[in-house]
Amino acid sequence: MESTRTYSADTEAALWQQVAADLALEENQYEYRAELLQGGYRINFELDIDLGGGFEGGYELTTFSAVVPGQPSFHFALHEQDWVHELGKLLGLTDVELGDPDLDAAFIITTNDAVALRMLLNESAVRATLLKYQELRLTLAPASHEPGAEVLLTFTKEEGITDPAQLQEIYHMLYLLLQRLTPASAGTAISNR
């Protein structure tokens, strides 16, 4: 397994200059891990591509995740609207409507607070990125069922995204969401997690 790189910058542009330069030098982008530090937040980025071979199929996965400070009790999951999930809705899977025709049509949405989720996703940059990468899973949920477990904001796409501009676009969306989810005093210092 590749080691995790760490990048830190005061601005998003400076941070992604570092990441883009490293990705351009990286010959093997099949397993790439980076810790991105900006503005008091720590976002982990992972790229995992297995081309498969012989009788085994491959897979591709792009993941961004971050611990949300302050232990929010608000949780949600958005994932693509496909035939499997449509079948799930027929069998009782709850799909919350946010009142946004494009988001409601694109995603199966579950949450314990539809009003809070509607407010969280109303930023145009967040909405545009979600609609651009519709075959995704975006969650805000505890990392485990243990009491006091950290709450993670996670973006997952079953595609190996290697274009730095696209990766920065997804990062920007998560950074905006983290800022909106974090109590004013909690995002000022990066913890040693």
C-alpha positions as CSV (number, residue, x, y, z in Angstrom):
1,M,0.0,0.0,0.0
2,E,1.2,3.5,-0.9
3,S,2.0,5.9,1.9
4,T,-0.3,8.8,2.6
5,R,1.0,12.2,1.4
6,T,0.1,15.3,3.4
7,Y,-0.5,18.7,1.9
8,S,-1.2,21.9,3.7
9,A,-2.0,25.4,2.4
10,D,-3.9,28.5,3.3
11,T,-5.9,28.5,0.1
12,E,-7.6,25.9,-1.9
13,A,-5.7,27.0,-5.1
14,A,-2.3,26.6,-3.4
15,L,-3.4,23.2,-1.9
16,W,-4.5,21.8,-5.3
17,Q,-1.3,23.1,-7.0
18,Q,0.6,20.8,-4.7
19,V,-1.7,17.8,-5.3
20,A,-1.9,18.3,-9.1
21,A,1.9,18.5,-9.2
22,D,2.3,15.3,-7.3
23,L,-0.4,13.5,-9.3
24,A,1.4,14.6,-12.5
25,L,4.7,13.0,-11.2
26,E,3.0,9.9,-9.9
27,E,3.5,7.0,-12.4
28,N,1.2,4.7,-10.5
29,Q,-2.1,6.4,-9.7
30,Y,-3.8,3.1,-8.9
31,E,-3.4,3.5,-5.2
32,Y,-3.0,7.1,-4.1
33,R,-3.6,8.5,-0.6
34,A,-3.4,12.1,0.5
35,E,-4.3,14.1,3.6
36,L,-5.4,17.6,2.7
37,L,-5.2,20.3,5.4
38,Q,-6.8,23.7,4.9
39,G,-8.5,26.2,7.1
40,G,-8.6,24.0,10.1
41,Y,-10.1,21.0,8.3
42,R,-8.5,17.7,7.4
43,I,-9.9,15.9,4.3
44,N,-8.6,12.5,3.3
45,F,-8.5,11.7,-0.4
46,E,-8.1,8.1,-1.7
47,L,-7.9,6.8,-5.2
48,D,-8.0,3.0,-5.5
49,I,-8.0,1.4,-9.0
50,D,-7.6,-2.3,-9.7
51,L,-7.7,-3.2,-13.4
52,G,-8.4,-6.8,-12.6
53,G,-7.1,-9.5,-14.9
54,G,-7.8,-13.0,-16.0
55,F,-11.1,-14.1,-14.5
56,E,-11.4,-11.3,-12.0
57,G,-13.0,-8.0,-12.7
58,G,-11.5,-4.8,-11.7
59,Y,-12.9,-1.9,-9.7
60,E,-12.3,1.9,-9.4
61,L,-13.0,4.0,-6.3
62,T,-12.5,7.7,-5.5
63,T,-13.2,8.7,-1.9
64,F,-13.0,11.9,0.1
65,S,-13.8,11.8,3.8
66,A,-13.5,14.2,6.8
67,V,-14.4,14.1,10.5
68,V,-17.0,16.7,11.2
69,P,-16.2,18.5,14.5
70,G,-18.8,19.0,17.1
71,Q,-20.6,15.6,16.8
72,P,-23.7,16.7,14.8
73,S,-26.8,14.7,15.4
74,F,-28.0,15.4,11.9
75,H,-27.3,12.6,9.4
76,F,-28.0,11.9,5.7
77,A,-27.2,9.7,2.7
78,L,-27.5,10.6,-0.9
79,H,-26.9,8.0,-3.6
80,E,-27.7,7.6,-7.2
81,Q,-31.2,6.9,-8.4
82,D,-30.9,3.6,-10.2
83,W,-33.1,0.5,-10.8
84,V,-31.8,-1.3,-7.7
85,H,-32.7,1.7,-5.5
86,E,-36.0,2.1,-7.3
87,L,-36.8,-1.5,-6.3
88,G,-35.8,-0.7,-2.8
89,K,-38.3,2.2,-2.7
90,L,-41.0,-0.2,-3.7
91,L,-40.0,-2.5,-0.9
92,G,-40.1,0.3,1.7
93,L,-36.9,2.3,1.4
94,T,-37.7,5.8,2.5
95,D,-36.8,8.5,-0.1
96,V,-37.0,12.1,1.3
97,E,-38.1,14.8,-1.2
98,L,-36.2,18.1,-0.7
99,G,-38.3,20.1,-3.0
100,D,-35.5,20.5,-5.5
101,P,-36.7,18.7,-8.7
102,D,-33.2,18.0,-10.0
103,L,-31.8,16.7,-6.8
104,D,-35.0,14.7,-6.0
105,A,-34.8,13.1,-9.4
106,A,-31.1,12.3,-9.3
107,F,-30.8,10.8,-5.8
108,I,-32.3,8.5,-3.3
109,I,-32.2,10.7,-0.1
110,T,-32.4,9.6,3.5
111,T,-32.0,11.9,6.4
112,N,-33.2,12.5,10.0
113,D,-33.8,16.2,9.2
114,A,-35.0,17.1,5.7
115,V,-35.1,20.9,6.5
116,A,-31.5,20.9,7.6
117,L,-30.4,18.9,4.5
118,R,-32.3,21.3,2.2
119,M,-30.5,24.2,3.8
120,L,-27.1,22.5,3.6
121,L,-27.5,21.7,-0.1
122,N,-28.9,25.0,-1.3
123,E,-25.5,26.5,-2.1
124,S,-25.2,26.6,-6.0
125,A,-21.6,25.2,-6.1
126,V,-22.7,22.2,-3.9
127,R,-25.8,21.5,-6.0
128,A,-23.9,21.8,-9.3
129,T,-21.2,19.4,-8.2
130,L,-23.7,16.8,-6.9
131,L,-25.6,17.0,-10.2
132,K,-22.4,16.7,-12.2
133,Y,-21.2,13.5,-10.4
134,Q,-24.7,11.9,-9.9
135,E,-23.4,8.3,-9.7
136,L,-22.1,8.9,-6.2
137,R,-22.7,8.3,-2.5
138,L,-22.5,11.3,-0.1
139,T,-23.1,10.6,3.5
140,L,-22.9,12.3,6.9
141,A,-22.9,9.5,9.4
142,P,-21.1,8.1,12.5
143,A,-18.0,6.1,11.6
144,S,-19.3,3.2,13.7
145,H,-22.2,2.2,16.0
146,E,-20.1,2.9,19.1
147,P,-21.4,5.7,21.4
148,G,-19.5,8.9,20.7
149,A,-18.2,7.7,17.4
150,E,-16.8,10.4,15.1
151,V,-19.2,11.7,12.5
152,L,-17.8,11.5,8.9
153,L,-18.7,13.4,5.8
154,T,-17.9,11.0,3.0
155,F,-18.0,11.2,-0.8
156,T,-17.6,8.0,-2.7
157,K,-17.7,7.4,-6.5
158,E,-17.1,4.0,-8.2
159,E,-14.8,5.6,-10.7
160,G,-11.1,6.4,-10.6
161,I,-11.1,10.1,-11.0
162,T,-7.6,11.2,-11.8
163,D,-8.2,14.7,-13.3
164,P,-7.0,17.3,-10.7
165,A,-9.6,19.8,-11.8
166,Q,-12.4,17.3,-11.2
167,L,-10.9,16.2,-7.9
168,Q,-10.6,19.9,-6.8
169,E,-14.2,20.4,-7.7
170,I,-15.3,17.6,-5.4
171,Y,-13.0,18.7,-2.7
172,H,-14.4,22.2,-2.9
173,M,-17.9,20.9,-2.4
174,L,-16.8,18.9,0.7
175,Y,-14.9,21.9,2.0
176,L,-18.1,24.1,1.7
177,L,-20.2,21.4,3.3
178,L,-17.7,21.1,6.2
179,Q,-17.8,24.8,6.8
180,R,-21.6,24.8,6.9
181,L,-21.7,21.8,9.2
182,T,-19.1,23.0,11.7
183,P,-19.9,25.1,14.7
184,A,-18.0,28.4,14.5
185,S,-15.4,27.5,17.0
186,A,-14.8,23.9,16.0
187,G,-13.2,24.4,12.6
188,T,-10.3,26.5,13.8
189,A,-7.8,23.9,14.8
190,I,-6.9,20.6,13.1
191,S,-6.9,17.7,15.6
192,N,-4.3,15.0,15.5
193,R,-6.6,12.3,14.2
